[in-house]
Amino acid sequence: MDVPLWLAVAVVAYLGVKLARPPWWLVALLLLGGYLVAHSILAPVVGSLVHN
């Protein structure tokens, strides 16, 4: 079964927010931090760690 990555991430994020009930500022901080790291000089380093 082939599931698109964006769909899998969306389902995991929805379930995580629904079940763990983190504060809204923590969700915003993680989203902003991920966006900033993805568009920084650290992106290749993080990518190589994730893909190993």
Helices and strands as residue ranges (DSSP letters): H 5-20, H 24-38, H 43-50
